[in-house]
Amino acid sequence: MREEIDLIMKQATNRIFELHGVKKLQELVSAASKSSQPLGAIAALLHLAGIRFYFGQDQEAEPVLNAARNLLFSGRLCASPQDLPKQTKLACVYAATLGFAPTEQAQRRIEELFEKLPGIRDTFTTSSHYGWHQLEFLEAVVLAVVSDDFTMGSNVRRLLDDDEFLICQRIHRDMKHLIDQAES
């Protein structure tokens, strides 16, 4: 059902751009530093990029990943204390998307997150004991790298999906045969 899933992803992407009145991803990224609404659209596009990585459509996922990366590293999302939760949420979605990317690329980008991402911090009263946003970000990274999708890689995932499809076809065929025998 890859064609159907691809069609749904294209429709979802087009709908996101339609709702925000923009034609280009870069315009959406520019608007994201001014309002949280486009930031939600970028997060949705990152989720779609994760699905594209899952199906081996790396070329289609790259522009969204790069746009989110540029926004995260620009420092625009940590300019004021009220923007810090936006940065954390986007960083978490970005890390989760990397869990579906090819392993080498994901490792490189996760390392880059830890090296270059402007400080993920919070202004909560608990900050003297622990940083809520840091824990949230670390959790997203850990969940991404320990997932089966990350550890197996896209080639193995596709082989398993194809095998599962063939097994389901056989089960349906065998069940139909047994039902036909029981009815006669």
ZILINCOR-V497607 format. One record per pair of residues at least 12 apart in sequence whose C-alpha atoms are under 6 Angstrom apart, sorted by the first residue. I is the first residue (numbers start at 1). J is the second residue. Records with the same first field share a line. If there is no record, write none. Layout:
# ZILINCOR-V497607
I->J ; J
This chain:
# ZILINCOR-V497607
33->76
49->61
50->97 ; 100
53->100 ; 101
54->100
73->117
92->137 ; 140
95->141
96->144
99->144 ; 145 ; 150
100->149 ; 150
120->134
121->133
